[in-house]
């Protein structure tokens, strides 16, 4: 089972883009700062992405500082950069809930 649930604040405005090709799809990337459970002074910065209509909604209604709940799955990948392999880990969002007010 690959399920993730996060609550945190966006560290910057989401970035909306569209894939190339005959049937372009919306994709939004955003980063959520999640406080650690037992040490509130530390946070983890989790890269997230949303696709399709959800991507457009996140890009339209969320801004830096927005508190959101994200439900999705972990997806890993890799690519080569300057001859070195770079590994990535992102959350692919199935749901994004608007939680609380913007600070």
N, C-alpha and C positions, 0 to 999 in steps of 0.2 A: 504494500500500500504506500502511495506517495502523496501525502497530504500535508499542507503547511497552512497555518493560521498565524497572522501577524497583526499587531496594532502598533502604529507609530505615526510619525510625522514626515511629510515629504521634505527632503533636503534642498530641493530646487524645483522649478516648474517642470512639469512633464514635457517630454519631447515627442511630438506626433510626426510620424513619417508614413509614407505609403510604399509598398513593395513595387517593384517594376514588373512589367509583363502585361498580358492581355486582361487579366483580372486582378488589378491592384488591391491589396488588403491594407487596412490601417493597422499600424503598430505604434504603441506608445511605450517609451521607456521612462522609468522613474525610480528613485531611490528612497527607501523608507528607513528612517532612524528609529530603531527599536531599543528601548531601555532594557537593560538586563534586570532580571527578576530580583536578585539579592544585592545588587550594587547599582542603584539608580544613577550614580555619577558616570557610569560607563554605558555606551550604546553600541549596537552593531548596526552597520549600514548595509542594507540588503537591496541588491539590484532586482528590480521587478519589470515585467513587461505585460502588456495587455494587448489583445488582438481584436480586430473587427469593431463592432459597435461599442463594445466596452472601452476600447482604446480611444475612440472619439469622445466618449462621455468623460473619461478620466482627464483627457487633455482640455476639455471645455470647462469643467467644473472644479478641478483641483489646481491649487497653486502651492508654491513654497510655503511650508508651515501647516498645510491642511493635515488634520488628523484623519487617518483612514484605517480601516480593517481590510486586510487582504487575505483571501482564501484561494489557494491554488496548489501547484505542484512544483517540485524542484526539477530543474533541467540543467544538465551539464553539457559542456561543449569544449571545443579546442580549435585553435587556429595558429598558423605560423606567422611570426612577426620578427623580421630581421634574423631569420634562421633559427629562432627559438620558438618552442611550443608554448603558447599561452593557454591556460585552462580557465574556463569560466563556469560560474554557478549563478543561475538566476531563478527567480520565482516567476512562473507563468501563471498569471492571475485568471481565475475562473469567476471570481466575484471581487468587487471593490465596494466597500461600504463607507459612507461619509460619517465619521464618528466625532462628535463634539465640534467646537468652534475653532476657527483659526486664531492663533495667538497674535 
